[in-house]
Amino acid sequence: MTAGPAPARDGPRPSSGVVVPHPARWHGKLAAALVFGLIRSVDATLRYDLRNPSGSLAAALEAPVIFAIWHNRLALCLMLYRRYVQRARPARKLAALVSASRDGGLLARVLEHFGVQPVRGSSSRRGAQAMLELTSWAARGYDLAVTPDGPRGPRYAVQEGVIAAAQLTGLAVLPVSYRLGWKYQLDSWDRFQIPAPLGRCTVQLGDLLRVPRELSDADREARRRDLEARLQAITVD
């Protein structure tokens, strides 16, 4: 998943000028199946603890929302959606923003294994088309998921796209983070976290952020900083 999209200027294009996301090739599809199985296997060994002092989850179960979670915590985000949303509301469905890059093609296949609708785009590729698709899925009653600091960072810095998505869709934004007792961390820009088996996962939800459709540039920036502060407040490495 990526930060909210913006108009795109690169990526593969047909003659019409429309950006085409990179699809997963056969080896990417195989890797996605293996990742799906690994996530489910590790998840089955974890002990979960939900922290939701404001009761924002109850409100999120009543109507679709945009789930905002940092890029380095993607590993368990789909299991969290199954555990805390779909168990309570089996009919709920999720659409998630994924980069249009080749790496995004792998993640899109993983999402499909989980029954999640991938929307391909980011701030650098296919942004305008992705924003339209997000709005369309939200109109069908889907929840949305965005990594507000992805796909390139900087880490723990909210980009503008998630606020724009909230404006266009009318959905509130729910900040989500978690802390892993045992984990591996990659040497990547986001210090991506991989849960170790048999550990504890403490899930932290922040207050819902509602974004009016009409905002000045200054108000939009204030909402962006507000969401960033809410996410950082619930994030412990």
Buried (B, 14 or more C-beta within 10 A) or exposed (E): BBBBBBEBEEBEEEEEEEBBBBEBEEEBBEBBEEBBEEBBEBBEEBEBEBEBEEEBBEBBEEEBBBBBBBBBBBBBBBBBBBBBBBEEBEEBBBBBBBBBBEBBBBBBBBBBBBEBBBBBBBBBBBBBBBBEBBBEBBEEEBBBBBBBBBBBBEBBBBBBBBBBBBBBBBBBBBBBBBBBBEBEEEEEBBBBBBBBEEBBBBBBBBBBBEBEEEBEEEEBEEBBEBBBEBBBEBBEE
